Amino acid sequence: MSDEIELTDYLSRGGKLSSPANVPPRYRGELMRLMATFVDSEMAGAAGFAGIINDGPGIKERIAASRIVFEKLANADRVLRIMGEFGADTARYAGHHPWSARLPRDSDIGASRRQGDMRLSVFHYPIEGWTDAVVMNVLMGRATVIQLDEFAGGSYQPLAEAFRAILPTEIRHAELGLEGLRMLALDPEERARARASAAYWHPRVAASFGSAASPRFDTLKRFGLRRTPNETLAENWRTEVAELFDELGIGPAEGVPE
């Protein structure tokens, strides 16, 4: 027990681990949960965008959507390889899990997870058309960047390095979404559709940050896997997207929740 307390103190002060052999059971459990959430979310996100590639209004847009699908799968594979080092059944992800499965559009499951599927709850909702996909990508893209930046400072060094390598890719995905949204916002009808989509996706993406009073955050902080409270990350996200959408005429005053 004293060894575990000493290790927790070491991690909470910025210490690093670099091998599965050095990882205590509870730390391993939290680390595996974090990795599974990322992998499942990337797989489900890629499946969702794959379904709208041909909805793109032009070749450039379809290439951008295809690139996002490809790179999300590559990001999932990178973290999945680390899970495999801990003995995870990586073959499960090469099987036929229904990553494209979605709930009815009017569902509301908050931040809850589905049994056997660790994707963030936002990836259980269906995308309806190109404008909806672009808006979702902008909102979730910014959330992903904020969350990855948090995880990139984690105490398990191989995973932190993987997240630091993945982060520029996810930043680019968010930028591609914003480029698409700027184009759509030039058209009044598309701007109105984007406003409706933003009102739909905003609370669902916000739920991906988790509860403001999450007891798991305290555990992750002690293990050096997290440092910033959920509510702080969520508020940073709200501020960012409010500024972006307000600039495009799709801001809080016009329907996006604050």
C-alpha positions in Angstrom: 0.0 0.0 0.0 2.8 2.4 0.9 4.4 1.7 -2.6 1.1 2.7 -4.2 0.8 5.9 -2.2 4.4 6.8 -3.1 3.7 6.2 -6.8 0.5 8.2 -6.7 2.4 11.1 -5.1 5.1 10.8 -7.7 2.5 10.9 -10.5 0.6 13.8 -9.1 3.8 15.8 -9.0 4.5 15.3 -12.7 6.2 11.9 -12.7 6.0 9.7 -15.8 5.5 6.0 -16.5 6.8 4.4 -19.7 6.0 0.7 -19.6 3.0 -1.5 -18.8 5.3 -3.3 -16.3 5.4 -0.2 -14.1 1.7 0.4 -14.1 -0.4 -0.5 -11.0 -3.9 -2.1 -11.5 -6.1 0.9 -10.8 -3.9 3.2 -12.9 -4.1 0.6 -15.7 -7.9 0.6 -15.5 -8.2 4.3 -15.8 -5.6 4.4 -18.6 -7.4 1.7 -20.6 -10.7 3.5 -20.1 -9.2 6.7 -21.5 -7.7 4.9 -24.5 -10.8 2.9 -25.2 -12.9 6.1 -25.2 -10.6 7.8 -27.7 -10.3 4.8 -30.0 -14.1 4.0 -30.0 -14.9 7.7 -30.6 -12.5 8.0 -33.5 -13.9 4.8 -35.0 -17.5 5.9 -34.6 -16.6 9.4 -35.8 -15.0 8.1 -38.9 -18.0 5.8 -39.6 -20.3 8.8 -39.3 -18.4 11.0 -41.7 -17.9 8.1 -44.2 -21.7 8.1 -44.6 -21.8 11.8 -45.8 -18.8 11.9 -48.1 -20.9 11.9 -51.2 -23.2 14.6 -49.8 -20.3 17.1 -50.2 -21.2 19.9 -52.7 -17.9 19.5 -54.7 -14.8 17.4 -55.1 -12.8 19.5 -52.7 -15.4 19.0 -49.9 -15.5 15.2 -50.6 -11.7 15.0 -50.4 -11.8 16.8 -47.1 -14.4 14.5 -45.7 -12.4 11.4 -47.0 -9.3 12.7 -45.4 -11.0 13.1 -42.0 -12.3 9.5 -42.2 -8.8 8.1 -43.1 -6.9 10.1 -40.5 -9.4 9.3 -37.7 -9.0 5.6 -38.4 -5.2 6.1 -38.4 -5.4 8.0 -35.1 -7.5 5.1 -33.6 -5.0 2.6 -34.8 -2.1 4.5 -33.2 -3.7 4.4 -29.7 -5.0 0.9 -30.2 -1.5 -0.4 -30.6 -0.7 1.0 -27.1 -3.8 -0.8 -25.8 -2.4 -4.0 -27.3 0.7 -3.6 -25.2 -1.5 -4.0 -22.2 -3.0 -7.2 -23.5 -6.2 -5.6 -25.0 -8.1 -7.7 -27.5 -7.3 -5.4 -30.5 -8.8 -8.0 -32.9 -12.2 -6.8 -31.6 -11.7 -3.5 -33.5 -10.9 -5.3 -36.7 -14.2 -7.1 -36.5 -17.7 -6.1 -37.3 -18.6 -3.8 -34.4 -21.4 -1.5 -35.6 -19.5 1.8 -35.5 -22.0 3.4 -37.8 -25.0 2.6 -35.6 -26.9 5.6 -34.4 -29.8 6.4 -32.1 -32.9 8.2 -33.3 -32.2 11.9 -33.9 -34.5 13.0 -31.1 -32.7 10.8 -28.4 -31.1 12.4 -25.5 -28.7 10.2 -23.5 -26.6 12.9 -21.9 -23.1 11.7 -21.3 -24.0 8.0 -20.8 -22.2 5.2 -22.6 -23.7 2.1 -24.2 -22.7 -1.4 -23.1 -19.7 -2.7 -25.0 -19.0 0.7 -26.6 -16.9 3.4 -25.1 -17.5 6.1 -27.7 -18.5 9.5 -26.4 -22.3 9.9 -26.3 -22.2 12.5 -29.1 -21.1 9.8 -31.6 -24.4 7.9 -31.0 -26.4 10.6 -32.8 -27.0 10.7 -36.5 -25.7 13.3 -39.0 -28.3 14.6 -41.4 -26.8 16.0 -44.5 -23.7 18.0 -45.4 -24.5 21.2 -43.4 -25.3 19.2 -40.3 -22.0 17.3 -40.7 -20.0 20.5 -41.1 -21.5 22.1 -38.0 -21.0 18.9 -36.0 -17.4 18.8 -37.1 -16.7 22.4 -36.1 -18.2 21.9 -32.6 -16.8 18.5 -31.9 -13.5 19.4 -33.6 -12.8 22.2 -31.2 -13.8 20.0 -28.3 -11.5 17.2 -29.4 -8.6 19.6 -29.7 -9.2 21.0 -26.2 -9.5 17.5 -24.8 -6.4 16.1 -26.6 -4.3 19.0 -25.4 -5.3 18.0 -21.9 -4.4 14.4 -22.4 -1.1 15.2 -24.2 0.3 16.1 -20.8 -0.6 12.8 -19.2 1.7 10.7 -17.1 1.8 7.6 -19.3 4.6 8.7 -21.7 3.8 6.5 -24.7 0.2 7.7 -24.8 1.1 11.3 -24.2 3.5 11.2 -27.1 0.8 9.6 -29.3 -1.7 12.3 -28.4 0.9 15.0 -29.1 1.5 13.5 -32.5 -2.3 13.2 -33.2 -3.1 16.7 -32.1 -2.0 18.5 -35.3 -4.2 16.2 -37.3 -7.3 16.9 -35.2 -6.5 20.7 -35.4 -6.6 20.4 -39.1 -9.9 18.5 -39.0 -11.4 21.4 -37.0 -9.9 23.9 -39.5 -11.4 22.0 -42.5 -14.8 22.1 -40.8 -14.5 25.8 -40.2 -13.5 26.4 -43.8 -16.6 24.6 -44.9 -18.8 26.5 -42.4 -17.5 29.9 -43.6 -18.6 28.9 -47.2 -22.0 27.8 -46.1 -22.5 30.9 -44.0 -22.4 33.1 -47.1 -25.8 31.7 -48.2 -28.7 32.8 -46.0 -30.6 29.5 -46.4 -27.5 27.5 -45.4 -26.8 29.8 -42.5 -30.3 29.1 -41.2 -29.7 25.4 -41.5 -26.4 25.7 -39.7 -28.1 27.7 -36.9 -30.6 24.8 -36.4 -27.8 22.2 -36.5 -25.8 24.2 -34.0 -28.7 24.3 -31.6 -29.0 20.5 -31.9 -25.3 19.6 -31.6 -24.1 22.2 -29.0 -25.6 20.5 -25.9 -24.6 17.0 -27.2 -21.0 18.1 -27.7 -20.9 19.9 -24.4 -21.9 16.6 -22.7 -18.6 15.1 -24.0 -16.7 17.0 -21.4 -18.4 15.1 -18.6 -19.8 16.2 -15.3 -18.5 19.3 -13.5 -18.4 17.3 -10.3 -17.0 14.1 -11.7 -15.3 11.9 -9.0 -13.2 10.3 -11.8 -11.4 13.6 -12.5 -9.9 13.5 -9.0 -8.6 10.0 -9.6 -7.2 10.9 -13.0 -5.5 14.0 -11.5 -3.9 11.9 -8.7 -2.6 9.6 -11.4 -1.3 12.5 -13.5 -3.5 11.7 -16.4 -5.6 14.9 -16.1 -4.9 18.4 -14.7 -7.8 20.7 -15.7 -11.4 20.2 -14.4 -14.1 19.2 -16.8 -16.0 22.5 -16.4 -12.9 24.6 -17.1 -12.4 22.7 -20.4 -16.1 23.0 -21.3 -16.1 26.7 -20.6 -13.0 27.3 -22.7 -14.9 25.4 -25.5 -18.1 27.4 -25.1 -16.1 30.6 -25.3 -14.3 29.5 -28.5 -17.3 28.3 -30.4 -19.4 31.2 -29.3 -16.9 33.6 -30.9 -16.6 31.5 -34.1 -20.3 31.2 -34.6 -21.0 34.8 -33.7 -18.5 35.9 -36.3 -20.4 33.9 -38.9 -23.8 35.2 -37.9 -24.7 31.9 -36.3 -24.0 33.1 -32.8 -25.8 32.9 -29.4 -28.0 35.8 -30.3 -29.3 33.8 -33.2 -29.9 30.4 -31.6 -26.8 28.7 -30.5 -27.1 27.9 -26.7 -24.7 29.9 -24.5 
